[in-house]
Structure formats: structure tokens, C-alpha cells
Amino acid sequence: MLVHQILKSKGSEGVLTVKPGTLVEEAAKILADKGIGTVVVSPDGNTLAGILSERDIVRELAKRGAGCMSDKIDDYMTTELVTCGRNDDAVSVLEQMTQGRFRHMPVLEDGKLVGLVSLGDTVKARLSELAMEKDALEGMIMGH
């Protein structure tokens, strides 16, 4: 399965982004309100500045306490991002996320943000693929 197939199955809501300079408190509220684990940081909705995850916020809370909530996300976001393209294979994306120990990967096309896939998205796609393969093999064995 390819990344564009995963994006298609997710629907067309786009990628939720926040601008650099957003306060950690605002980003945490967005994550909680939307029930998501990460937000892409972008000055214009197209280019990437970074990603801020729940983990980033929790780590800083553990270090500094609630005072970090009034800081800007720029200080805590991940800026060395691993990205993929629409035509990348979901299994390779899954492997990259697993090896890199991160759960979200921006999807770029011609340098512009076109989507975001999660570890859960890729696992779901792989399980779906395996189920289809199983059904096909069973059909072949049973002579259907």
C-alpha cells in the first residue's frame, strides 16, 4: 500500500498546523480538543518548521513544571523531520517510524505539506493488506 492510499482513506480534512511562536498552552489545548497526538508547525500551512507532540510537552512538564506552558513551541518542537512522499510504500514508512521511535510523519509533494500519516495509520493499512492477502490465499486454496 502506498502513502497516498492511506491519505485517501483518512479523508480530506488536511493537516492541522500552528504557526511558529504559538504558546505551548495553546498547542496543548488544540491537541486535547482535537484528540490528536501531534501538530505540525508551519508559518504558512505549506512549509515545515517542525512538529510538536504530546511527548514533547510532557517531557518539558516533567523537567520544568507548568511554567513551560507559557513558552513558545519553537523551543520544544522537533525540527529535524523525517518526511515521506505520496508514492512511498507504507511498510517503509512504518519501518522508519519504528526505527526512529516517532509516531507521525509529514507527507510532502514538491516540498509542500500535503498530509500527515501516523504509526496507527500505517499499521491499520498493513493489517488491511494482510487480511486481503489472507482472503486471496484462502480463495485460491478453496478453489474460489
N, C-alpha and C positions, 0 to 999 in steps of 0.2 A: 504494500500500500504506500502511496506517496503522500507527502505533506499536504498538497492541495486537496486531496480526498478527505483528509482529516478536517481541514478548514471548512470544506463544504458541509460536512456532517455536523459541524458546530453551529452552522447558521451564519448570518451576515451581520452580526452586531458590531463588527470591527474590534479594534483594540482600544481598551481604556488607557488613556495616557494622562499624565500630570506634567506640569511644567517644572523645570529646574527652579529651585527656590521655594517650592511648596514646603510647608511645615510638616514635620513628622506626624504631628497630631492630626492634620488634615488628611494625610495619606492613610493613616491608620483607620480613620473614620470611613474613608472610601472603601478600604479593604473589608471592613466589618459590614458596612451597609450593602455592598455588592456580593458578599460571601465569596470573595476571591483571595488568592494567596499571594498575588504579586501585582504590581502596577509598573507599567513601562514609563520611564521618564523621557519626555521628548519636548523640545521647545516649540515644535510645530505640528506634531502628530504624524510626521513622516520620518524624521531622522531620530536616531537613538542617542540619548545622553547616558542612559543607564537603566537599571531595573532595581526596584526596591521591593523586598519580600517581607513577609511576616517575620521570618527568621532574622532578617537584618534588624528589625525593630526590637525583637525580643532580646537579641544579643546585647544591644545597646542599653535596653532597660535593665538587664542583669548587671551591666558594668556601672551605669551611672544613675539608675533610677529614673523616676518620672520627669526629671529635668530635661532629658533628651527630647521630650515631646515638643518642646518649643524650638528645637533646632531645625535647620533646613535639611531636606532629604539628601541634598548633594553630598553631605558628609558621610552618609551611611549606604548610599546606593552602590551597587556593583557596576563598574564602568568597563571592565574587561569582559565584554559579552561574547558568547558563542552564539552564532546565528545559523540559520539554515535557509534554504530556498524552497519554493513551492514544489519543485520536482525532486527533492531529496527523498530518499527512502526512509520510511518511518522507523524501520529497525535500526538504521544507522543513527538516526536522531535519538532513539531510545538508548542506544549504547553510549552515545556522547553524554547524555544527561546522567546516566547511571555512573559512568566513569568520572565525570566532573562533579558529581554529587550536587546537582541543581535540578530544579523541577519545572522550569519554564524556559522556552527558547523562542526568541523573536524570529519571525519569518520575514525575509527581505526579498524584494524583487527590484532590480535596478537601483539598489541602495536605499529603497524606501520601505518602510514598515507596512506589511500587508496582512499580518496575522501574528498570533501567538499560540504555540502548542505547549501543552503541559505533559508531564510524565504520565498522568492519568489518561490524557487523550491518546497518547501513543500506545499505552498498554491496552486500552479498550480497542484500538484499531487492530493491534496484533492478535488479541483474543478473537475478534470477529473474523480475521483472516484464517486463524487456526480452525475455527468452527466450520467455515466454508470448506476448507481443505478436508476436514474430517468427514463432512457430509458427502463430498465428491468421492472420497475413497470408499466410504461405505456403499455408495451407489454403484461404484464400479465392482465391488466385491459381490454385491447382491444382484448385479446384472441389470440395474435400472438405467 
